[in-house]
Amino acid sequence: MVAKSDTMLSVNRNHRKTLAAVFADPVSGNIEWRRIEALFKAAGCEIIEGSGSRVTIVHKGRKAAFHRPHPGKGALRYRVNAARDFLKLIGVTP
């Protein structure tokens, strides 16, 4: 994992698998959203609960807003792409 300025704090095997899945091509639409949120937390992000299914991910002043999937658990491709973009922005890549 490449991490600018020690972005990754607590990385385990599941986080590495999730990171690889998020950056895989073609984009997977079969990643559980909770795994992506766990990856954000491991990267040092704060997760702020909004109304309904809305969550804001914050890392050193940078923010990204997402809606948790419902009723299913899987993140659709556009959510995975948005998560990938935010991870790149904060310097987390496989």
C-alpha distance (Angstrom), angle and dihedral (degrees) to the residues before:
residue distance angle dihedral
M1 . . .
V2 3.75 . .
A3 3.75 114.0 .
K4 3.78 125.4 178.3
S5 3.78 112.8 -142.1
D6 3.82 95.6 -8.2
T7 3.80 95.3 -58.3
M8 3.80 94.4 158.4
L9 3.78 108.2 71.2
S10 3.78 108.6 168.6
V11 3.80 114.2 16.0
N12 3.77 125.1 176.6
R13 3.79 133.4 172.8
N14 3.81 93.1 -89.6
H15 3.81 91.2 53.6
R16 3.81 90.3 51.1
K17 3.82 90.4 50.1
T18 3.80 91.3 49.1
L19 3.80 91.9 47.7
A20 3.81 90.5 51.6
A21 3.82 90.4 48.3
V22 3.81 92.6 49.6
F23 3.81 91.4 51.7
A24 3.83 96.0 41.5
D25 3.78 120.5 118.2
P26 2.94 123.2 -107.6
V27 3.78 93.5 40.4
S28 3.78 113.0 -108.4
G29 3.78 120.7 -130.2
N30 3.79 91.5 -169.3
I31 3.83 104.1 77.7
E32 3.79 117.3 116.3
W33 3.79 110.0 -118.5
R34 3.81 91.8 -135.9
R35 3.84 88.6 62.7
I36 3.81 90.5 53.8
E37 3.81 90.5 49.1
A38 3.82 89.7 50.1
L39 3.81 88.5 52.6
F40 3.81 90.5 51.8
K41 3.81 90.0 51.4
A42 3.81 91.2 49.1
A43 3.81 88.2 52.5
G44 3.80 89.6 57.6
C45 3.79 97.7 -100.6
E46 3.77 124.6 147.5
I47 3.79 116.8 -134.0
I48 3.80 114.3 -146.4
E49 3.79 117.0 -165.0
G50 3.78 115.5 -133.6
S51 3.75 131.4 -174.6
G52 3.77 117.2 -56.8
S53 3.78 111.9 -17.1
R54 3.81 95.3 -21.4
V55 3.81 119.5 122.6
T56 3.78 130.2 176.4
I57 3.79 119.2 -149.0
V58 3.80 114.2 -152.6
H59 3.79 127.5 -170.0
K60 3.81 120.2 171.8
G61 3.78 93.4 -31.9
R62 3.80 95.7 -42.4
K63 3.79 115.5 116.0
A64 3.79 138.2 -165.0
A65 3.79 126.2 -178.5
F66 3.80 123.2 -146.1
H67 3.77 138.9 171.2
R68 3.78 115.4 -133.9
P69 3.77 112.4 -123.9
H70 3.77 117.0 -103.1
P71 2.94 143.2 -141.1
G72 3.82 87.1 2.8
K73 3.79 127.8 51.6
G74 3.80 100.3 -134.4
A75 3.78 122.7 100.7
L76 3.78 111.7 -127.8
R77 3.80 118.7 -128.0
Y78 3.81 94.5 -98.2
R79 3.83 90.0 55.2
V80 3.80 91.0 48.9
N81 3.82 89.9 49.7
A82 3.80 90.8 49.7
A83 3.83 91.0 48.2
R84 3.81 89.8 49.2
D85 3.81 91.0 50.9
F86 3.81 92.2 50.1
L87 3.81 92.4 47.2
K88 3.81 89.5 51.8
L89 3.81 89.6 48.7
I90 3.81 92.0 55.4
G91 3.80 91.9 43.9
V92 3.80 101.9 -104.4
T93 3.81 115.2 135.5
P94 3.81 133.8 147.3
